C-alpha cells in the first residue's frame, strides 16, 4: 500500500505495478525509462510488487523509487 506521511502519499517497494500505474498518470513513463514493460520481451506482471520486478531485472529499487516519488513532488 502507499506510504503516507504528513499527508503526502509515496510510492513504496511493496506496491504492485498496477497500484503504481493507477497512482500517477506518468508512472508508466518512469517504468519504461527503466526498460520495464516497454516491449514484449520485458513485460512486467502488474500483480508483482515493484521490489519483485526490480529484483528480477537488476534495477536498484532506490533509484526507481526516487524517480517515481519525484512525480509526486511536481
C-alpha positions as CSV (number, residue, x, y, z in Angstrom):
1,X,0.0,0.0,0.0
2,X,1.1,3.6,-0.5
3,X,3.1,5.0,2.4
4,X,1.6,8.2,3.8
5,X,3.5,10.7,5.8
6,X,2.3,14.2,6.6
7,X,-0.5,14.0,4.0
8,X,2.0,13.0,1.3
9,X,1.5,9.7,-0.4
10,X,4.7,8.0,-1.5
11,X,5.5,5.1,-3.8
12,X,6.9,2.1,-1.9
13,X,8.7,-1.1,-2.9
14,X,5.8,-3.3,-1.7
15,X,3.3,-1.7,-4.1
16,X,2.1,-3.7,-7.1
17,X,2.9,-2.4,-10.5
18,X,-0.9,-1.9,-11.0
19,X,-1.1,0.3,-7.9
20,X,1.8,2.3,-9.2
21,X,0.3,2.8,-12.6
22,X,-3.1,3.8,-11.0
23,X,-1.4,6.2,-8.6
24,X,0.0,8.6,-11.2
25,X,-0.6,9.1,-14.9
26,X,3.1,9.4,-15.7
27,X,4.3,6.4,-13.6
28,X,4.3,4.2,-16.7
29,X,6.8,6.6,-18.3
30,X,9.1,6.2,-15.4
31,X,8.9,2.4,-15.6
32,X,9.6,2.4,-19.3
33,X,12.5,4.7,-18.6
34,X,14.0,1.8,-16.7
35,X,13.1,-0.5,-19.5
36,X,10.2,-2.1,-17.7
37,X,7.1,-3.0,-19.6
38,X,8.1,-1.1,-22.7
39,X,8.5,-4.0,-25.1
40,X,7.2,-7.5,-25.5
41,X,10.2,-9.3,-24.1
42,X,10.4,-7.3,-20.9
43,X,6.7,-7.1,-20.0
44,X,6.1,-6.9,-16.3
45,X,3.3,-8.7,-14.3
46,X,1.1,-5.9,-12.9
47,X,0.4,-8.0,-9.8
48,X,4.1,-8.2,-8.8
49,X,5.5,-5.7,-6.4
50,X,8.0,-3.1,-7.5
51,X,10.6,-4.9,-5.4
52,X,10.0,-8.2,-7.2
53,X,10.3,-6.5,-10.6
54,X,13.4,-4.7,-9.6
55,X,15.0,-7.9,-8.3
56,X,14.1,-9.8,-11.5
57,X,15.6,-7.1,-13.8
58,X,18.5,-6.0,-11.6
59,X,17.3,-2.4,-11.1
60,X,18.2,-0.6,-7.9
61,X,15.0,-0.1,-6.0
62,X,16.2,3.2,-4.5
63,X,16.7,4.7,-8.0
64,X,13.3,3.8,-9.4
65,X,11.5,4.9,-6.1
66,X,13.3,8.2,-6.2
67,X,12.2,8.7,-9.8
68,X,8.6,7.7,-9.1
69,X,8.4,9.9,-6.0
70,X,9.7,12.8,-7.9
71,X,6.5,12.7,-9.9
72,X,4.6,13.4,-6.7
73,X,6.8,16.4,-5.8
74,X,5.9,18.2,-9.1
